[in-house]
Structure formats: structure tokens, C-alpha cells
Amino acid sequence: MKGDLISKTFLFLGFSFADPNIDYILSRVRVLLGTNVREHYCIMRSPQRPARLVGSQKAEYEYERRRIGLRQSDLLRFGIDTVWVEDFSHVTALLEALSSFIHRKSVFISGASSDPAPFGRDRLEELAREIGARLIRDGYNLVSGFGLGLGDQCVLGALRALYGIPKGAELERLVVRPFPRAENGDQQAQNTSHREELVARSGVVVVMSGNRAKPAGGTEISPGVLEEVEIARRQRKFVIPIGATGHAARKIWEAASAEPEQFIPGIKARTELSVLGNSTATNEQLTNALFALLVKAGKAVMV
């Protein structure tokens, strides 16, 4: 733990710091590093102000304020900054904002392609590879569930870009989690859980194509891609559809064009969305529009 306190940033939540062992460890880190201790954070609730500040209630309230003020100063000596909340219910919103900030550079590619129309297989796969490679080149992380016909191509592009980095130091920037087969037969529930975990690792969900083969022949919009988009919206992630690739992406693009705030809130995105839905746009134009939105999303983390 002492090593982690030196090399990582901690967020203490639901921790009173009453354990003498943690005090000892913090003291040793302080002695070792002096004033150069790493910055950490803790979340605590402010003293609850009584409805009437009279008599013993006033004295207890004032005492509690002085006590936690001294505790806050003491924690600062160890590099722990206190974040105050008025009510514990505020912690959820705070953690959601923190998660969005931490994952702002991670992009989940949502899509599958049994039918490569309207682009055709070669062009669609080329676009997927270029997006994967540019994500790495531009400093983003790629998260993929290895969707049929697209996920593997995005990963391939990302790997090619990663191999150009000396000593492979950035291999952790690629997160690939293929969908596992359920052992108890409840495949749908396991797929949903898997999607939630993948989206949680991301700040932005990019939607491409999104169709699957029907048992009786032909194709249909992929319900899995639609579910991933709903999960992303529920988790307050940005959703960027490349509508020109058709299918589920087109459906999401139409909804996003009508109500951008529901998918990319706080961002002026109409120009880029117009390009992403243009069937005559080149792969380069589509990629440039996508990454222009990624830059904007990184500056407008959801809160």
C-alpha cells in the first residue's frame, strides 16, 4: 500500500481514517517524500446544520465543525485533499462525473456487419482499420467487444499503430473483451452485463453499421448495438454514430441529428454530424468529422 500511495492517486470513500495502521503508513510516506507527497482525495459529508442553532445543539455543531476542520488540515499534511458533499446522495453524481473524466480518452466501437452495404466490405473494413489506428496515433484508447466484421478490423488497425510505439509501452491502451459464452444458458443476460462493463470503461461510444443475419435469411438491425447505445446513454456517455455506414448507425444518427443533446450534450455537433451521415463523404472526411467530435467531447466531459 505504501508503494501505491507513492505511485498512484487514491480516492478514499467511506473511510474515517480512524485506523492507526493507515496513519502509520501515511506518516511513513510523508517522512520518505517530505513535501513532495502525491495528491490524494477523500469524500466526506459536511456537518449537518441543526434546524435551530441554540443551546447544546449549537455547541455540538460548532465543536463538530472545528473537529473536522482540524482533521482536514491534518489530512492535507499527508497530501489528502477533502471533497465535501452536503448529502451522501451527491456522491453518485460526483463519481459519475469522475468516471466520465477518467475515461474521456477511451472509445468503445459499437458495431457488427453481416451486410457491409452501403459501403461494401473492402471500404467498410478500411474505415474501421483507419479509425482504430488513428485512435492510437491521436492518444486515445480503444475498447472493443470484437464485433463481427468490424471489431476485429478496428483492433487490427490499433495494433498496427501500437507496434510503431517503441518497446510496446502503450499496449494497455487496447482493451479487447470478446463476448463469452454463458455456462448457465442465460446468454442474453450475460451479454448485457458484458456490454455494461465495456461501456463503463469508455467515455465515448462510436456506432458503425450494426446489423446481423436473420435465421430465415437476410439481415436486420443489430439489437445488441441498440442496447449498447441505450447503456451508453444510461451511463451518461457520449454517442457518436457514423450514419453513412447504414443500419443501426443510420437509425441512431437520425435520432442524434434530430436531438443532438440526447447523444452529444454540450457540444456544437451539427456540422460534423452532417458529414457523418453523408453517404457521399469519403472515408477521410468521415474520420476527420469523427475525430473533431472526439476532441470536443474530451473538452466537454458530462457532469
N, C-alpha and C positions, 0 to 999 in steps of 0.2 A: 504493500500500500504506500509506503514511503516513496518508492520508486515512481509509482503512478502519480502521486501528488507533485512530484518534481516535473514529470514529463507530460501530464495530461491536465485538462481543465475539468474540475468537478462541479456538479450541481448537487448540493445537499438538499433533500426534500423530505420533510417529516422527521428531521433529525434534531435533537435538542442540544447536542454537544455536551451532555452531562457525563458521558463515559470517560473516565480518566485515561483510558488507553488511547483514545483519539487525541486528547490533549497532549499526551506524551509524544505521539507521532508528529503532531503539528509543531510541537516545540523543537523536536529534533530537526525537522525540515527547516525551521526558522534559524536554528543555530548553524546549520550547514550552509544555507544560502544567504543569510543575513537579510538585507532589504530587497534582494532580488528574487523573492519568492514568487511563484507563479500565481496568477489571479484565479480565484475560485469564487463560487457563488452559493448562497443558500437562500431559500424562500421561507419567510416567517410571516405570521399574521400579526398585524398591529394590535396593540392593546385595545380591547373593546370598551369604548367610552360609555359609562352608565347613562341612563336617561336623565338622572338628576345627580349633579356633582355636589353632594352635600355630605357632611359628616364622615363616617368611616368609608363610605363608597368613594368619596373624593380622595381620601388619604391612600386607599388601596390602589386607586387608578394612578395617582401621582407616583407612588412607590414602584408600580409595575413599569411605568414609562422610564423612570430613572434606571431601573434594573436592566431593562432590555437595551437602553442606550449605552450602558457600560458594557453589556455583552457584545453589542455591535462594535464598539471600539476595540474590544479585546479580540474579536474575530478578524478585524482589519489588520492587526499585527501579524496574523498568520496568512494574510493575503486573501481572506474570505470576505467578499462584499455581500451585504444583506439586501435582498429584494423584498420589500414589504408589500403585502396584499391586505386589503380590508376584510376580505372574507375568503375562506378556503375554496369557495366555488369559483373564484377568479383564477385559480391555479390551472384549470383545464385550458382556458383561453391563452394563458401565458405559455403553457407547454406547446400548444398548437402553433403559436407564433414562433416559438423557438425551433420547433421541428421544421417549419417552413424555411426558416433562415438557414439552418444547418444543411438542409437538403436542396437548397436553391440551385446548386450546380449539378444535381443528379437528374437525369432524364430517363423516364421509362418509355420505351417504344411499345405501343399497343397496336397489334395488327396481325392478321393472318391472311393468306391469299391462296385459296384453292383456284380462284379465277383471277388472272392478272389483268383483266380488262379494267379500264380502257387503255392502259399503257402498254400492255404486253409484258411477257415475263422478263425479257432482257432489260428493258428500260426500268421496270419497277425494281428489279434486284439491284441495278446500278444505282438507283436513287437511294435505296436502303443502305448499300455499302458506303456511299458518299456521306450520308448522314452519320453513320457510325464512325467513320474516320474523322470527320470534321468535329464531332463531339469531343473526341480525344485531343485533336490538334488545338481546339479553342479552349481547352481547360475544363471541359465538362466530364461528368462520369456517366457511363451507360448502364442502365438497368434493363434486363431483358428476361422474358419468360420463354424465349426461344420459340416464338410463334411460327407456325407452318409457313414457309415460303418467304418470310420477311425477317423474323428474329435472327435466323442463322446468318443472313446476309449483313444485317447491322453489326452483329458480333464479328463477322469476318472483317468488315471494314475497320472496326475498332481495333481488332488485333493487329492488323497491318500497320495502323498508326502507332500502336503501343510498341511494336517491335523496333520502331525507329527511335525510341527513347533509350538512352544509354543505360545498360545494365538492367533493363526491365523494371526500373524503380517504381513505375506507375501502374503495375499490374492490378493493384487493388481498386483501380478506377473502373474496372469492368466487373459488374455483378451479373452473373447468369444463373438463373434458377428455373430449370425446366420443370414443367408440371409433373408431379409424382402421381403414380397410380395408387388409388385408395385401396387399402387392405380390407376394410370392412364393407366395401361396396358402395359407400356414400360418396361417390366421385364428385357430385355437384357441390356438396358442402366443402369438401377438401379443396376444390378448385377456387371457390370463393375465398376461403381462408388464405390460400396461396396468393391470390390476386391482392388481397388486402395487405399482405406482408410486402409484396413487391412495390405497390403504390406508396406504402408508408416510407419506403427507402428513397422516394423520389420527391422532387419539388415540382416537376412538370411532367405531364403525360402527353406524348405526341402520338396522334392516331393516324395510321396509314391503312388504306384499303379496308380490310375487315370483312371477310366472307368465308364461308365454309361449304363443303359439298353436302348435299342432301342425300339421304339413303336411297331415295327414289330417282335420283338423277338431278342435275342442275345444281345451282348454288343458292345460298341465302345469306342475308346479313348475319354476321357472327354475333350471337348473343353474349359470348364471352367478352368481346371488345366493348359492347354496350355496357356490360356490367362493370368493366374496368373504368369506364368513363364515369359511371354513377358513383363508384367507390372513390374516384379522384375528387369529384365534386363534394362528396360527403366528408372527405378528409381535408377539404379546402386546398386542393392542389390546382395549379393552372392546367388547362386542357387546350392543346393546340392541334386542330385537325387539318390534315393536308387533303382538302376536299377533292382536289383534282385526281386523286388516286381512286375515287369512287367508293361505292358500297357503304359500309358503316361510317367511314371517314367523311363521305359526302353528306350523310344524314346529320352527323354531328356538326359539320361545317355549316350547314344551312341553319341549324339551331344557334350556333355561335355567331353567325353573321346577323341574325335577327336580334339576338340579345347577348352582345359581347360580354357584358358584366357578369353573366351567369357562368362564363367559362374562363375569361381572362380579365378579371376585375381590376380596375385601377390602371388600365393600360389603354393607350390610344392604338387600336389594332386594326382599324378598318382597312387601311391601305394594304397591310401585309396579308390580312385575311382575304382580301380581294384577289391577290396574287395566288394564294394557296388554293383558291377554288377555281382558278382559271385553267381550263383543260388545254389551252394552247401554250401555257407557260413552259419554259424549258426546265430541265432538272436543276440547272444552275440558278434560275430565277426562284424556283420553289425553295431550294436550300437557303438562298440568301434571305428570303422572306421569313423562313422558319427561324433562322439564327438571329435575325433582327428582333423577333418576338422573344426569343430566349434571353437576349440581352436586356430587354425591357422588363421581362419577368424577374430577372435577377435583381433589378433595382426597385421592384415593387412587390416585395415579399408579402404574402397575405398576412393580415393581422386581425 
